Amino acid sequence: LIGHTIREVWPEVADQGIYELFGQVYQTGEPFTAAEYEARFLDGEQEKTGYYQFVAQPIKDKQGRVTDIMIQATDVT
């Protein structure tokens, strides 16, 4: 996944508000945590709905500017 945008990796989440959440983390520099966040992903060609606990943590450079976001997700369905 390194070197790819979230839009490239998970295009099917475009209408679920996930891109916007991660954009907010990038813009504000504040982490976002969710428990039992509902999301739909493709499993092969079939859509799968699940619930996820995840943290989106900003990664900052020496000047304190956000350069990346680290995302950890656990399926708690």
N, C-alpha and C positions, 0 to 999 in steps of 0.2 A: 504493500500500500504506500510505502514511502515514495515520494516524488509524484504522487497523483493527488488530484483534488477530490474532495468528497463527492462532487458532482460527477466525476469520472467513475468513481468506485460504486456509488449508490444512486444512479439517476432516478430510480423508482421512488425515492423519498422526497422528490421535488415539491409535492403539494402537502407535506406533513409538518412544515414549520421547522424542520431540523436545520436546514441551511441557515435560516434566520437566527436560530439560537446560537449556532457556532459563529455567525457573523457578529453577533452581539458580544460574545466572549472576545473575539479578535479586536473589536472596536473599543470596548471598555477596559479590557485587561482583567476583568473579574471572572473567576471560574463559575461554571454552571454545573449543578448537581441535580439529578433526577432519580426518583425511585418509581418503579412500575410505569415507565413512560411507554405508551403504546406506539408501536411503529409497524409498518408493513414493508416487507422485503420480498424479493424474488428468491425462491428456492428452486433452482432450475428454471422452469417456465411457469411454475405455480406460485401465486402470491401467498405469503405466510404472515399472519399477524402474531406478534409477540409482545411481551412486556420486558423492558430493559431498565436496569439500574446503570446509570452512566455518569461519568465526570468528564467535563470538557475543561481542561486546564491550560491557560495561556502559557506559552514559553516566551520569555523575554530576553533581549540582549543586554549588554552591560549598561546601556543607557536607559533601560526600562521600557523599551518599545517592544510590542508583541511582534514576534517573527513567525510563530507557528502555534498550533493548538495540538495538544496531546489528548486523545480521547480513549478512555477505558470504558468498555461496556460489558455487562454481564447479563445474559438472558435469565430472567427470573420468572418466566412464564410458568 
